[in-house]
Every structure is written in C-alpha cells, then in structure tokens.
Amino acid sequence: MLCAGLLALTACSSGGPNATDPITDPLPAPASVTVASTFTEGLVSPWGMAFASDGTTLISERDTGRVWLLDATGGRTELGVVPDVRAEGEGGLLGLAVSPDLPDQVYAYLTTERDNRVVRMAWDPSGLGEVEPILTGIPRSSIHNGGRITFGPDGMLYVATGDAGDPSLSQDRDSLGGKVLRLTPDGAVPADNPFTDSPVFTLGHRNVQGLAFDDAGRAWASEFGTSEADELNILEPGGNYGWPLYEGVTDAPGFINPVATWSPTSLASPSGIAYVGGESPAIYVAALRGQVLWQVPVADNRVGEPVALDLGDIGRLRTVEAVSNSTLLLMTSNTDGRGDPRPDDDRVLVLELDGR
C-alpha cells in the first residue's frame, strides 16, 4: 500500500510544525521524465555523487574505494583511492559531499575495519589530499551502514547512519547508529542541535540512504523497512521515527510517521533521493530492489501519490541527484553483488524532465 494521496505532508504523522488539515486541491501536473543520454559507464559498485563548484561531478565506488572526477561531457579521471576502506557487504566507500563554502574539500562516509566514519580530504583535478577524520565511531556491519551525507542550506553537514543490524541502537541517544546526525563542517556539534552536546538530529531509523532538502529548507529522508514498509520522511529536529518499535504508520504518541510508504518493500528499497523544484516540484526516489525511479509530487504542505516512472530496463538504482529543475543524474547499482549487470554497467544516466 502506498500511503500518500492529496494529503497534508504530515497527515500520515503524529503532528509537528508542518501539520495542516488535509487539502484536496490538485497538485501541479507531474513532469514527464525520459532517459536522454548516458553520462558515464563502466563503473564498479558506484555509490556516492557530489557536485563541485565548477560544475564537475565526483563519484565514489563502494568496493574499490576509488573517487572519480567527471567533466561536463562525462569524461572520467581517477582522483585516487581512499585509504582504510573496508568493503564488506553493504559497507565500503559510500556517500560524498562538497560544501559550497569549502569547495576544495570533499567529504566522504566510509566503512573501516573498526567503524563507519566521516572524513574530509583536500582535492583538485590532480588528486586527493590527506584524509582527515571528522567523526568516528559510527557502528558498522555488513548490513545497514546508512552512508548518505549532504550539506544543508544552513551550511551544516547531515549524515545518515544505519542500525548496523542491531535495532536497539536506533532508540539509544548515546549511539550514533540508526540516526541522522548534524555536524559543523569541522565535525563539531552545532550549538542549536536538538540534544545538548550531541550530533543526533533525528533518531529511530533503521537504514537511511537518502537525504535531500527542498526549497523551504525541509530535510527529506528515505528509509529501508524490513518487509512491512519502506518510508519517505520529513525530518524534524529531535524527531523520533519509531524503529524498531514501529515501522511505517503508527497511532502511538511521540513518534513521527512517514509522509509516504511502500508496502511490500519489494516495490522500493529506497536509496538516494533528490528534490526538484519549479512548476512541478517532486521528490525522486531511487529504488534498489524495486528497480524503479519513484516520483513523489509535493507542493506547499501537500504530497501526492508516488508514481513509478517507466525508464526502461536499467535495473537497480542507487543514487539520484538534481542538476537543475529540468535535469537529473541517475546512478545504477547492478554491479553491487545483488544485481544483474547490463552491458556497460554501472552507469550514470542523464534524465530530462519535460513540462516544467
């Protein structure tokens, strides 16, 4: 069951600052989406994607630890291999982020032999600099490592973690597992975080692999369920999203419900997400097991019914990023050990959005 429809964004939640009464006015017509071209191909288990200030694109490979630099035409240069990456199961070199305020630094989320951690490195087209850890001690496992990182409009670094296969960590505020964390660019705890002296921004997550911000500055996150429901959430500071006590929608007080769910989870297994504004604003959700890109229309305090886009037989989808309000980059994930590689996989595809 897809929990959405033309409802307030928190109509499926326990309330909060975005809560409104249900609205039945129609949302703007969704954009049509087509595969325009292949940006690059022949990648090995790609995972993270970030945009540099000069318009170039950085790509991480989970299993090799490599970081690639792609120019505007998709031409690829290897920047280097990040040291101490332990590729095991779902772990390895995962998310990448570049701060608009620190364009010569690239941030990475990676799995080591001991933990998951966030590091930063100086970089330029000639290669990567020395690795500087800014947050260590995130629980690691062969599963549920989270891994998406992104800078918010507030200049802070948001870090998605998983429960590392131990659901009890998600409700433990002293653990970094099963959380979305909020850090300064240096890795310190911002003074206005919801919990004093804690990097925890939200808790009660199973395995978040998608983070994006909309034009209003709201943080969105995708989350893997077990078998009951995958989720799309709006993050509220200090919010508790229920795992492992609840999955999907609950009437229990004190928990924030998702704004959309996919049930059964074979429909989605959502990884990366992207927000596109303009005339037809929407959240785009890259689905792994579902092997589809979901389009979730949003406007003001409303969310529409998720739509599975027909992009052809491209397989598992790991990451989607917005280049503009009319262009997306979409990364496949068929060489990750769970997919069925197509010729020239893995690829990054250019998607064009029409009717905008």
Secondary structure, DSSP 8 states (H G I E B T S, - for coil): ----SSEETTTTSS--TT------S------EEEEEEEEE---SSEEEEEE-TTS-EEEEETTT-EEEEE-TT--EEEEEE-TT----TT-SEEEEEEETTEEEEEEEEEE-SS-EEEEEEEEETTEEEEEEEEEEEE---SS-----EEE-TTS-EEEE-B-TT-GGGGG-TT-STTEEEEE-TTS---TTSSSTT--EEEE--SBEEEEEE-TT--EEEEE--SSS-EEEEEE-TT-B--TTT--S----TT----SEEESSGGG--EEEEEEE-TTS-EEEEEESTT-SEEEEEEETTEE---EEE---S---EEEEEEEETTEEEEEE-SSSSSS---TT-S-EEEEEEE--
